[in-house]
Amino acid sequence: MLTRISAQALKPRHGLLSLSGRTMTTQPQVKKLKGVIFDMDGTLSVPYIDWTALRSEIGCPSGVTIMEHVTGLPAEKSAWADGVLRTVEREACDRAAINAGAHELLEHLQSLGLRLAVVTNNHGDAMRVFLERHGLPFEIALSRDDGPLKPSADLIHKALERMNLTSDEVVGIGDGKYDIEACQKAGVECIYLTNGEPTLSHVPAVGSLSEVKSLLDELFSCA
């Protein structure tokens, strides 16, 4: 089992820097790490979808989630926009490569006996295609078919329920603000994956999945 080490034992490292260059001054809320919740698109997968282009194509304004826009349209236009979205998502799951370090990280977490879940705003069919295509070992996999999308905390709460774990026993990993916001609302510490191009000021953060193991090793000790 992984338990938190003292703050004195923590040493600042590149992955713990905010965009302003400040180091993390607070410890994660996790006391005993028993599970990890992953985002999918841009986290487990190499970023593939051009979200700006997609939003433009379906006329989605800024400040509104894509699904809020799609469901708020008149029936005929909503069906068209949903079809465009699903086509883009399915193409991404058919073609997107797995992110560097994903298999190695998952194998490491499994070796520690941690429970693993994936929570995505993608639709269920596309999610299953990606997970099966890359042979990813998730016992719990939730999509927007299972509840309100992130930044709602609903799917995070459902993942916790199915893992039979509490929020302070789990860490989330995601590449976007909706992942971070959903985790925060659920009381789950979230590691921000920047994929080498940080756009948010959030800590803890890593540039790649290959950095997550060392970050967890730094923040937690095996007991």
C-alpha positions as CSV (number, residue, x, y, z in Angstrom):
1,M,0.0,0.0,0.0
2,L,1.2,3.6,-0.6
3,T,1.2,6.0,2.3
4,R,2.0,9.7,2.3
5,I,5.5,10.7,3.5
6,S,6.2,13.9,5.5
7,A,6.4,17.3,3.9
8,Q,10.0,17.6,5.0
9,A,10.9,14.6,2.8
10,L,9.5,16.3,-0.3
11,K,11.9,17.9,-2.7
12,P,10.8,20.3,-5.4
13,R,11.2,18.9,-8.9
14,H,10.4,20.1,-12.4
15,G,7.0,18.3,-12.5
16,L,5.9,20.2,-9.4
17,L,6.4,23.7,-10.8
18,S,3.5,25.9,-11.6
19,L,3.5,28.1,-14.7
20,S,4.7,31.0,-12.6
21,G,7.7,28.9,-11.4
22,R,6.5,28.5,-7.9
23,T,6.9,25.1,-6.2
24,M,4.0,23.3,-4.7
25,T,3.6,24.3,-1.0
26,T,0.7,22.0,0.0
27,Q,0.6,18.3,0.1
28,P,-1.9,16.2,-1.8
29,Q,-5.0,15.2,0.2
30,V,-4.4,11.5,-0.4
31,K,-3.5,9.7,2.8
32,K,-3.3,6.2,1.5
33,L,-3.3,5.6,-2.3
34,K,-5.5,2.7,-3.3
35,G,-6.7,3.7,-6.7
36,V,-6.1,6.0,-9.8
37,I,-8.7,7.5,-12.1
38,F,-7.5,8.3,-15.6
39,D,-9.0,10.6,-18.2
40,M,-8.8,9.1,-21.7
41,D,-8.5,11.6,-24.6
42,G,-5.2,13.4,-24.4
43,T,-4.2,11.5,-21.3
44,L,-4.1,7.8,-22.1
45,S,-4.2,8.7,-25.8
46,V,-1.9,11.1,-27.7
47,P,-3.9,14.3,-28.2
48,Y,-5.7,13.8,-31.5
49,I,-8.9,15.8,-31.7
50,D,-8.7,19.4,-32.8
51,W,-11.3,20.8,-30.3
52,T,-11.1,24.3,-31.6
53,A,-11.9,23.2,-35.2
54,L,-14.7,20.9,-33.9
55,R,-16.3,23.7,-31.9
56,S,-16.1,25.9,-34.9
57,E,-17.7,23.3,-37.2
58,I,-20.7,22.8,-34.9
59,G,-21.0,26.5,-33.9
60,C,-20.2,26.0,-30.2
61,P,-19.5,29.3,-28.4
62,S,-16.8,29.7,-25.8
63,G,-17.8,29.3,-22.2
64,V,-20.2,26.4,-23.1
65,T,-19.3,22.7,-23.1
66,I,-19.7,20.9,-26.4
67,M,-22.4,18.7,-25.1
68,E,-24.3,21.6,-23.5
69,H,-24.3,23.2,-26.9
70,V,-25.3,20.0,-28.7
71,T,-28.2,19.2,-26.4
72,G,-29.4,22.8,-26.4
73,L,-29.9,23.0,-30.1
74,P,-33.2,22.4,-31.9
75,A,-33.8,18.6,-32.4
76,E,-32.7,18.4,-36.1
77,K,-29.6,20.5,-35.6
78,S,-28.8,18.7,-32.3
79,A,-28.9,15.4,-34.1
80,W,-26.6,16.7,-36.8
81,A,-24.1,18.2,-34.3
82,D,-24.1,15.0,-32.2
83,G,-23.4,12.9,-35.3
84,V,-20.4,15.2,-36.2
85,L,-19.1,14.9,-32.6
86,R,-19.5,11.1,-32.6
87,T,-17.7,10.7,-35.9
88,V,-14.8,12.8,-34.7
89,E,-14.6,10.9,-31.5
90,R,-14.8,7.5,-33.2
91,E,-12.1,8.5,-35.7
92,A,-9.9,9.6,-32.8
93,C,-10.3,6.3,-30.9
94,D,-9.7,4.3,-34.1
95,R,-6.5,6.2,-35.0
96,A,-5.0,7.8,-31.8
97,A,-1.8,6.3,-30.5
98,I,-1.5,5.4,-26.9
99,N,0.4,8.1,-24.9
100,A,4.1,7.5,-24.2
101,G,4.6,5.7,-20.9
102,A,0.9,4.6,-20.5
103,H,1.5,0.9,-20.6
104,E,4.5,1.1,-18.3
105,L,2.6,3.2,-15.8
106,L,-0.4,1.0,-15.7
107,E,1.7,-2.1,-15.2
108,H,3.5,-0.4,-12.3
109,L,0.2,0.6,-10.7
110,Q,-1.2,-2.9,-11.1
111,S,1.9,-4.3,-9.5
112,L,1.2,-2.2,-6.5
113,G,-2.3,-3.6,-6.3
114,L,-4.1,-0.3,-7.0
115,R,-7.5,-0.2,-8.5
116,L,-7.8,1.5,-11.9
117,A,-10.6,3.4,-13.5
118,V,-11.0,5.5,-16.6
119,V,-13.5,8.4,-16.8
120,T,-14.1,10.1,-20.1
121,N,-16.4,12.6,-21.7
122,N,-16.2,10.5,-24.8
123,H,-19.2,8.2,-25.7
124,G,-19.1,4.6,-24.6
125,D,-18.6,2.9,-28.0
126,A,-15.6,5.0,-28.8
127,M,-14.1,4.5,-25.3
128,R,-14.4,0.8,-25.6
129,V,-12.8,0.8,-29.1
130,F,-9.7,2.7,-27.7
131,L,-9.4,0.6,-24.6
132,E,-9.7,-2.7,-26.5
133,R,-7.4,-1.6,-29.3
134,H,-4.6,-0.9,-26.9
135,G,-5.4,-3.7,-24.4
136,L,-5.7,-1.4,-21.4
137,P,-6.6,-3.1,-18.1
138,F,-9.4,-1.0,-16.6
139,E,-11.8,-2.8,-14.4
140,I,-14.0,0.3,-14.3
141,A,-14.6,2.4,-17.4
142,L,-17.2,5.2,-17.5
143,S,-18.2,7.5,-20.3
144,R,-20.8,10.2,-20.9
145,D,-23.3,7.5,-21.4
146,D,-23.0,6.8,-17.6
147,G,-23.8,10.3,-16.3
148,P,-23.2,14.0,-16.6
149,L,-19.9,15.0,-18.1
150,K,-16.9,16.5,-16.5
151,P,-16.6,19.2,-15.0
152,S,-19.5,17.6,-13.1
153,A,-18.2,15.4,-10.4
154,D,-20.9,12.8,-11.1
155,L,-18.7,10.3,-13.0
156,I,-15.8,10.7,-10.5
157,H,-18.2,9.9,-7.7
158,K,-19.5,6.8,-9.6
159,A,-16.0,5.6,-10.2
160,L,-15.3,6.0,-6.4
161,E,-18.4,4.0,-5.6
162,R,-17.5,1.2,-8.0
163,M,-13.9,1.1,-6.7
164,N,-15.3,1.1,-3.1
165,L,-12.9,3.8,-2.2
166,T,-13.1,7.3,-0.7
167,S,-11.9,10.5,-2.4
168,D,-8.8,10.7,-0.2
169,E,-7.7,7.2,-1.3
170,V,-7.5,8.1,-5.0
171,V,-5.5,10.2,-7.4
172,G,-6.9,11.5,-10.7
173,I,-4.8,12.1,-13.8
174,G,-6.0,14.3,-16.6
175,D,-4.9,16.8,-19.3
176,G,-7.6,19.4,-19.1
177,K,-9.4,21.9,-16.9
178,Y,-12.6,19.8,-16.8
179,D,-10.6,16.8,-15.4
180,I,-9.2,19.0,-12.7
181,E,-12.5,20.7,-11.9
182,A,-14.4,17.4,-11.7
183,C,-11.7,15.9,-9.4
184,Q,-11.7,19.0,-7.2
185,K,-15.5,18.9,-6.8
186,A,-15.3,15.3,-5.8
187,G,-12.4,15.9,-3.3
188,V,-9.9,14.0,-5.4
189,E,-6.3,15.2,-5.9
190,C,-5.6,15.6,-9.6
191,I,-2.3,15.3,-11.4
192,Y,-2.3,17.6,-14.4
193,L,-0.7,16.1,-17.5
194,T,0.6,18.9,-19.7
195,N,1.9,16.8,-22.6
196,G,4.8,19.2,-22.7
197,E,2.5,22.2,-23.4
198,P,1.1,23.6,-20.2
199,T,-1.8,25.9,-20.5
200,L,-3.1,25.8,-16.9
201,S,-1.6,26.9,-13.6
202,H,-2.2,23.7,-11.5
203,V,0.0,21.6,-9.3
204,P,0.9,18.8,-9.1
205,A,1.7,18.6,-12.8
206,V,3.8,16.4,-15.0
207,G,4.9,16.7,-18.6
208,S,4.4,13.1,-19.5
209,L,2.9,9.9,-18.1
210,S,6.5,8.6,-17.7
211,E,6.9,11.2,-14.9
212,V,4.0,10.0,-12.9
213,K,5.7,7.0,-11.3
214,S,8.6,9.1,-10.0
215,L,6.1,11.8,-8.8
216,L,4.1,9.2,-6.8
217,D,7.3,7.7,-5.5
218,E,8.3,11.2,-4.3
219,L,4.9,11.9,-2.7
220,F,4.2,8.5,-1.3
221,S,6.2,5.6,0.2
222,C,5.4,1.9,0.0
223,A,4.3,0.4,3.3
